[in-house]
Amino acid sequence: MFDKDITMREVAKMAGVSIATVSKYLDGIKVKDINKERIEKSIETLGYRRNEIARGLKTRKSYTIGVLVPSFKHVFFMEIISSLEDYLQARGYSAIICSYKESPEEEDKKLSFIANKMVDGIIVASTGKNNDKIEKISRQIPTVLIDRLPEGMELDSVSIDNFKAGYEAAKILIEKGHTNIGLISAAEVADTLRKRHEGFIQALKDNNIKINEKKIGYSNLNFSEAMTASQKILSEKDRPTALVVANYDMTIGAIMAINKLGLQIPEDISIVGFDNLELSKIIKPELTIIEQPVKVIGETAGRLILERAKKDPRTEIKHEVIQFNIHNGFSVKQLK
């Protein structure tokens, strides 16, 4: 139970540290581990709760970060939000989280909504259709881009190397002897998918594999469209021996299509998917996937936005490229 009458002075006294040290801890500034443990124990014992209204009036800050993502239906973004919220909360910040449902018009409205909430910073995975507005807002409110990085926007950002991820996904199959490889993509929908698409194509070119546009299916980042696109490709007489599927939702759609057609993984079709390590282990056989470390992405975005929100004197733009992981399952067959 929190007690509004408990003061920071009492927390400091019980912890055996100065009031300044308690204040630093509450502001997310690193303190000695032993002091951190004592402060946390004192806060829990005393039931201390900081008066955020008074804090905001004193500092002219809201201690709130706005977060705008494409959809709450995307597991990838929800996992990033979970990690980000934990990071912010541990440093005395909360989050206003919005979705624009993959609509540029809705993104424009939600950007205005968040900016008008007097947040200390904004984290956004953009459509790439409202760049002027994002840049205008960023001149007033610190802004960090995650995952989707529109061309020409010079803002702090966090992502994996999506071109390399697409390249490596194709390379996994090529090294197993596959040359008839299909792709399920959404290059026209998201910058992230476009780069993975380009990486896939480059891997084929580098290995002198003919690119067949009929083996490339386009989806709209959802299960049903990915299933339809996969079914079309896999129903062809000269169907691919392998598929790269460029994100989590489309990976599920592709597997649904494979099951509906009565094909077996990897006997009839090999597959390399993206994201969600836990799900890849549940599906039988266990999937080979390109895994984005969502926890690291969320924490990194949190660190960058708080650096800016705290008026960090640095002026250079930081593009944090997070290393992706390759999880080798059993969904890729070695061809003779």
N, C-alpha and C positions, 0 to 999 in steps of 0.2 A: 504494500500500500504506500503510495506517495504522500508526502506531507508537505504542503505548500509553505509551512512555517519554518521548515528546516533551512538553514542558510549555508552558503558556500563556506563561511567561516567555520561552521560546525563540522562540515565534511573535512576541511583541511586539518582541524584539530584532531579528529579521530584518526585520520590517515597519517598524522605526524609530518605533514608537508606544509608549504606555504600556500596562501590563498592564490598567489600568482600561478603556482604549479597546477592547482585544481582548475583554474581558469584556462590555462594552456591545454590541459587534457580535454576539457569540454569543448574547446574550439578546434579540436582535431590536430593540435600540434603535438609532435612526439615528445614524450617524457620518458624518464628511465623506467624500465620494466617493473622494478620493485615498487616505484611510486604509482605506476599505473594499476598494479594489483591492489595496493592499499586504498587508492582512491575508489576503484570499482567496488571493493568490499564495503567501504564506508558509505557510498551512495546506496548500495543495496540494503545495508543495515539500517541506515537512517531514513530511507525512503525519500531521498532528496530529488526534487524536480526543479529544473531551472525555469524561471519565469521568462518564456520566450518573447512575450509582448514587450516587456521592459528591456530585454536584451536587444530586440529589434529597434526600439526607439533610441537606444543608446548608440548602437553601431550603424543605424540606417541600413540595415540588411534584414532580409526576410528569412534567411537560413533555409531557403527552399530552392530546389533545382527543378526546372521544367524538363520533361522527357517526352519526346514525340516519336512514335514508332509506326510502321506501316499497318500493323494489325495485331490485335491481341490473340489471333488464332495461330500465329506463327510461334511454334515452340522455341525456336532459336531466340527470338526477341524477348519472350517471356523469361527465359533463363538469364539473359543479360540483365533484364530489369531486376530480377531477384538478387543477382550479385551486386548490381549497382546500388540498390536500396540498402543492402547490408553495409556496404562501404560508406554511404552517406550517413546513415543512421549512427554508425559508430563514431562519426565526427560531428555530430550535432546538427545534421541537416536532414530535411525531409524532401519528398519528391511529389510533384504533380505530374501524373502520367496520363498521356492522351494517345489515342490512335486515330489515324486519318483514313483507315480502311482502303488503302492503296489508291486514294483519290486525290489528285493534285488540288482540286477545288477545296476539298475538306482539309488538306494539309495547310492551305493558305489561311483558312478560318482558324484552325487550331494553333497556328503560329501566332496569330493576333491574340487569341484567347490567352495563351501562355505568357506572352510578352506583357499583357495588361495585368497579369497577376503579380507584377513586381518581383519576379524571381531573380535570384542572384546569378543564374546561369541557365543555359539551355543545351540539352543534348538531343540531337536529332538524326534519324536515319531518313534521309530525304528522297523524294521522288526524282529530284533533279529538275523539276519543272518550276520551282519557286526560288531559284537561286538569288535573284535580285532582292527578294524580300528577306531571305535569310541573311544576306550580306548587310542589308540595311539594319536589321535587328542586331546583328553581331557588333555593329559600331556602338551600340548602346548597352547590350547585354552580352557577356562572354558566351561564346557558342562553340560546341564541340560536335563534330560529325562522327557518326559510327556506322560501320559496315558499308553503307552506300556513300560513295564519295564523288559527287558531281565534278566534272572536269572544270578546271579553272578557278575553283573556290579555294582561297588561301586561308583556311581555318584549321585549328587543331583537329586532328582526326585519329581514329582508331579503327584498324581493320586487319585482316590477314592479306597476304599477297594473293589476290584472287586469280590473276593470270597464272601464277605458278601453281596454284591449287588445281586449276583446270588442266594444266600441262601434266602435272604429276598423276592425276586421275587417269588420263589417257595412257600415260607411260606405264602404269601398273599393268594394264591390259596388254599393251604392246610387248612388254617383257615376258608375258606369258604366251606369246605367239599369236595374239589376235591381230588381224588386219581388217576384218569386217566389223567395224565398231560404230554403234549408233550413239546419239546424244539426245537427251531430253533437256531442253533449255528454256529460258525466258529472256533471251538477250535484249528484246525490245522493251521489256518491262522494267528491268532494274540494272543499274550500272554494275553491280556485283556480278550478276549473271552474264552480262556482256563480256566482262573480263575473263570469266571462267570459260566461256564459249571460245574466246580468242585463244586462250591457252591450250584448249583442247585441239583446235585447228592447227596451231603451231606444232604441237607434238606429232600430229599426223604428218605434216609437211616435213619435219626434221627426220622422219623415219620413212620417207618416200611412200607413204600410204595415200592412195587416191581418196579424195574427199567427195563423198556422195551426198548431195543435199537431200536426197530422198530418205537418207538414214538419220536426218536431224529433225526431231519433232519439237514443236513450240507449244508451250503451256502458258498459263497465266497465274503461276504460283499457287495452284490449288490441286487437291487430290484428283478431282474428277477430270479436269482438263489434261492433267499429266497421264491419267489412265487412258484417256481417249487417244492422246498422241502416241503413247507407248504401244497400244493395241494396233494402231495403224502400221507402225514400223515393224512390229513383230509378226504381223499377219502377211507381210510380203513374202513372195516365193523365195527370194534370196534374203532372208532375214539375217540381221547381224548375229554374230556369235557372242557379242558382248555389248553392254550399254554403260555409258556414263550418265548419271542423273545429277543435275547441278544444284539441287538443294533438298532439304529434308522433306518438305511437303510433296515435292514431285517424286522423291524416292519412294514414298509410300504409295503414290499413284501408280508408279511403274510396277511395283510388286503386286499391286491389285490386278493390273493388266496381265502380268505373267501368270498369276494364279487362275484368272478367268480363262485364259487361253490353254490352261492345262500343261504349261511348260514347267520344267524343273530347274531350280538353281543349284549348282552351276552346270548340270549335265546338258541342258538345252540352251541356256543363256547365262553368261557371266554378267555380274553387275558391280559397279563401284558407285556408291552413293555419297551423300554429304550429311554431316551433323548427326547429333543424338547418339552418343556412344551406348547409352543404356538400351535404347531400342534395337540397335544393331546386334546386341547380344541376345535379345529375346527372340528375334526372327531366326528361323532355322532354314538353311544353315546361317550361321552368324555372318553378318555382312562385312565386307571390306568398305571402309568409309574414309573420307577426308573429314577429320574432326576439327571444328573450330573451338578453341578453349574459351567458352563463354564466360566463365568466372573471371579469367584474366582480362577479357575484353571489357566487362562491366567495371571491374576495379580500376583499370587503366583510364577509362572514360571518366570515372569519378575523380581520380587523381588530377587529370588534366583540367576538369571544370573547376575544381576547388582551387587549383593554382591560380586560375584566372579570376575566380570569384573573390579571392583574398588579395586581389590587386598585386599579384606577383609582378615584379619589375621586368621580368624577361619580355622581350619583344619578338623573339624568333618563333616561328610557327613549328609546332611539333607534329610530325606524322608518325605515329606509333604503329609499326607493322608487327603484328603478333604472329609468332610461328605456329602454323597449324600442325596437326599430328596426323599420321597415317595409321589407321587401325586395320591391321590385316586379319580379316575373317576367313571364311571358307566359301565365299560367293564368286570366286574367280577360278576358272578351270584352266589348267595348263594344257595347251594344244600341242600336238606333236609337231 
